[in-house]
Amino acid sequence: MLQKQIKFNGFILALLTAIPVAYVWPTGANSLHLNKVTDVGIGLIFFFYGLKLSMHTFRAGVSNYKLHLLIHLSTFIIFPLLILPFKSLMVGESAELLWIGMFFLSVLPSTVSSSVVMVSLAKGNIPAAIFNASLSGLLGVALTPLWLGLVIDDAQGVSAMSVITKLMLQIVFPLTLGFLLHGQFGHLALKNSKLIANFDKTIIVLIVYTSFCLSFLANLFSGLNLTVLVLLCLAILMLFFFMLFLINTISNKLGFSTEDRITAIFCGSKKSLVHGSVMAKIMFGHSANASIYILPVMLYHISQLLIVAYVAQKLGKRSLKTT
């Protein structure tokens, strides 16, 4: 577990380092042509994601429909409905931008690899975690842009046709191609999962760096102070703990086993930084606001890794004592 935490912390450190580097060298994204690099990287992320998907995973997980419904209703319905009412309370440009970031966070799919890892550590239902994490990523390709299109009119000059084209070229097509090639090359993707995971993280860090470069060049953070950032962190923690409590309560009401309850809590409360980074780049183009939209996703990602890792350890130890 210590080794996994070091890896997680290394990624978090890289994310946090990208921000001051962008502040010191805001022209770096253009100088290094990182927009083109990340465009290609996004396609490869979803190609490898499709390559690791298996029909066997979906066939094996179909029957436990109550668990699946709870996870995906939590991810794509309950989360955004919790954030929507606060839209009218946001006064001022900075507050509105942060609300968009929070809503953007709320409509993202669950994580894939870290959800499965945490469920495994907590002795949960691993096959169900694999099924739901994979399905969440696929549903997010359609549902995240749909939610954003319905609620947020801040397209930053990016036309709907442009967004659809990018979604098809950078996500749907490479994901489908990878899925079709699973039989031939899926074993190679699984064998090199760590290498692919490091590649994914590198592209995410580059997307974060590029977004913050644009924001610093536009002097966008001048309206944000420490108090606002502290309140944002508190709001994110409140959202996360409320979802943990709510999913746990519903799981108990539905009579889930301990293993299914663990899977529901971990898969239903987490959000994907991979999808967040990619969707921000596609949906908001090269807008200077993109980094503000990514900021809540980054903070939520850090929170969920640290908190869920602790909870997973506790549940895993308790499970071992009772078996």
SULGI-V18928 format. One record per pair of residues at least 12 apart in sequence whose C-alpha atoms are under 8 Angstrom apart, sorted by the first residue. I is the first residue (numbers start at 1). GAP is how many residues later the second one is. D is the distance in Angstrom with one decimal. If there is no record, write none. Layout:
# SULGI-V18928
{{I GAP D} {I GAP D}}
This chain:
# SULGI-V18928
{{5 304 7.9} {8 297 7.4} {11 190 7.1} {12 290 6.7} {14 191 6.8} {15 190 5.6} {15 193 7.2} {15 283 8.0} {18 187 6.7} {18 188 7.8} {18 190 6.9} {18 191 5.1} {19 189 7.7} {19 190 6.2} {19 193 6.3} {21 188 7.6} {22 187 5.8} {22 188 7.5} {22 190 5.9} {22 191 4.9} {22 194 7.4} {23 189 7.5} {23 190 6.7} {23 193 6.1} {25 188 7.5} {26 186 7.7} {26 187 4.3} {26 188 7.0} {26 190 6.4} {26 191 6.2} {27 186 6.6} {27 190 7.9} {28 185 7.5} {29 180 7.5} {29 181 5.3} {29 184 6.6} {34 172 7.2} {34 176 6.9} {35 172 8.0} {35 175 7.3} {38 165 6.1} {38 168 7.0} {38 169 6.5} {39 131 7.2} {40 130 7.7} {41 159 7.9} {41 162 6.1} {42 128 6.1} {42 129 7.3} {42 161 7.4} {42 236 6.6} {43 126 7.5} {43 127 4.5} {43 128 5.9} {43 131 5.8} {43 132 8.0} {44 130 7.1} {45 154 7.9} {45 155 6.0} {46 124 7.7} {46 125 5.8} {46 126 7.9} {46 128 5.9} {46 129 4.9} {46 132 7.7} {47 124 7.9} {47 127 4.5} {47 128 4.6} {47 129 7.5} {47 130 6.7} {47 131 4.7} {47 132 7.8} {48 127 7.4} {48 130 6.2} {48 141 6.7} {48 148 7.4} {49 126 6.5} {49 129 7.1} {50 124 7.5} {50 125 4.5} {50 126 6.3} {50 127 7.1} {50 128 4.3} {50 129 4.3} {50 130 7.9} {50 132 7.4} {51 124 7.5} {51 126 7.8} {51 127 4.0} {51 128 4.9} {51 129 7.5} {51 130 6.2} {51 131 4.7} {51 134 7.0} {51 135 5.2} {51 138 6.5} {52 126 7.7} {52 127 7.2} {52 130 6.4} {52 134 5.4} {52 135 7.8} {52 137 6.1} {52 138 6.3} {53 81 7.4} {53 126 6.0} {53 129 6.9} {53 133 7.8} {54 125 7.4} {54 128 6.9} {57 70 7.6} {57 73 7.3} {57 74 5.9} {58 73 5.9} {60 67 7.7} {61 66 6.8} {61 67 5.8} {61 70 5.8} {64 64 8.0} {67 193 7.0} {67 197 6.5} {68 64 6.5} {70 177 7.7} {70 194 7.0} {70 198 7.4} {71 61 7.5} {71 193 5.6} {71 194 7.9} {71 196 6.3} {71 197 4.4} {72 60 8.0} {72 64 6.9} {72 196 6.7} {74 169 8.0} {74 173 7.6} {74 194 5.6} {74 195 7.3} {75 31 7.5} {75 32 7.1} {75 33 7.4} {75 34 6.3} {75 35 6.8} {75 193 5.5} {75 194 6.9} {75 195 7.9} {75 196 8.0} {76 30 7.5} {76 31 5.6} {76 32 7.3} {76 33 7.1} {76 67 7.5} {77 30 7.9} {79 27 5.1} {79 28 6.9} {79 164 7.9} {80 23 6.2} {80 26 4.9} {80 27 5.8} {83 19 7.1} {83 20 6.0} {83 23 7.2} {84 19 7.1} {86 13 7.8} {87 12 6.6} {94 129 6.3} {94 130 6.8} {97 192 7.6} {97 195 6.8} {97 196 7.1} {98 194 6.6} {98 195 6.8} {98 198 7.8} {100 52 7.3} {100 193 6.5} {101 191 6.4} {101 192 3.8} {101 193 6.5} {101 194 7.1} {101 195 5.9} {101 196 7.5} {102 191 7.4} {102 194 6.0} {102 195 7.7} {104 40 8.0} {104 44 7.1} {104 172 7.9} {104 189 6.9} {105 166 7.2} {105 171 7.2} {105 191 6.7} {105 192 5.4} {106 165 7.8} {107 33 8.0} {107 36 7.6} {107 37 5.3} {107 40 6.8} {107 41 7.8} {108 32 6.3} {108 36 5.7} {108 163 5.9} {108 164 6.4} {108 167 6.8} {108 168 6.5} {109 27 5.3} {109 28 5.6} {109 30 7.3} {109 31 5.0} {109 35 7.5} {109 161 7.9} {109 162 5.7} {109 163 5.9} {109 166 7.2} {110 23 6.2} {110 26 5.8} {110 27 6.6} {110 157 6.2} {110 158 6.8} {110 159 7.4} {110 160 5.1} {110 161 4.3} {110 162 5.2} {111 22 6.3} {111 25 8.0} {111 26 7.4} {111 156 7.4} {111 159 6.2} {111 160 5.5} {111 161 4.3} {111 162 7.5} {111 163 7.9} {112 18 7.4} {112 21 4.7} {112 22 6.1} {112 25 7.2} {112 160 7.6} {113 20 7.8} {115 14 6.9} {115 18 6.9} {115 151 6.2} {115 152 5.8} {115 155 7.5} {116 13 5.6} {116 14 6.0} {116 17 7.5} {118 148 7.3} {118 190 7.1} {118 191 6.5} {118 194 5.9} {119 143 6.7} {119 144 5.9} {119 147 6.8} {119 193 7.1} {121 191 5.7} {121 192 6.4} {121 195 5.8} {122 140 7.2} {122 189 7.8} {122 190 4.4} {122 191 6.1} {122 192 7.4} {122 193 5.0} {122 194 4.0} {122 195 7.7} {122 197 7.6} {123 136 6.6} {123 139 8.0} {123 192 7.4} {123 193 5.5} {123 196 6.7} {124 134 7.2} {124 135 4.0} {124 136 6.4} {124 137 7.7} {124 138 5.3} {124 139 5.7} {125 134 4.9} {125 135 5.6} {125 137 7.4} {125 138 5.9} {126 137 7.5} {128 132 7.9} {128 135 7.1} {129 134 5.8} {129 138 6.7} {132 135 7.2} {133 134 6.5} {137 138 7.8} {140 135 7.9} {141 26 7.8} {141 30 7.5} {141 31 7.7} {145 134 7.7} {145 138 7.4} {155 128 7.0} {155 129 5.9} {156 128 5.9} {156 129 7.2} {156 131 6.2} {158 125 7.3} {158 126 6.7} {158 127 6.3} {163 119 6.2} {163 120 5.9} {166 116 6.4} {167 115 7.1} {200 74 7.5} {201 73 7.9} {204 69 7.8} {204 70 6.4} {204 73 6.2} {204 74 7.9} {207 70 6.5} {207 71 7.8} {207 74 7.6} {208 69 7.1} {208 83 6.8} {208 86 7.5} {211 75 7.7} {211 76 7.9} {211 77 6.8} {211 78 7.9} {211 79 5.8} {211 80 4.8} {212 76 7.6} {212 78 7.9} {212 79 5.2} {214 72 7.7} {214 73 7.3} {214 74 4.8} {215 73 4.5} {215 74 6.4} {215 75 7.7} {215 76 6.6} {218 70 6.5} {220 68 7.3} {220 69 7.4} {232 64 7.5} {233 63 8.0} {233 66 7.0} {236 60 7.3} {236 63 7.5} {236 64 6.2} {237 63 7.6} {237 66 7.3} {240 29 6.7} {240 60 7.8} {240 64 7.6} {243 25 8.0} {243 26 5.8} {244 21 5.9} {244 22 8.0} {244 25 6.2} {247 17 6.8} {247 18 5.7} {247 21 7.3} {247 22 7.8} {248 13 6.6} {248 16 7.7} {248 17 6.1} {251 13 7.3} {266 42 7.4} {270 31 7.9} {270 34 6.6} {271 26 7.7} {271 29 7.6} {271 30 6.9} {272 25 8.0} {272 29 7.4} {273 24 6.2} {273 25 6.7} {273 28 6.4} {276 18 6.8} {276 21 6.7} {277 17 6.6} {280 13 7.2} {280 14 6.9}}
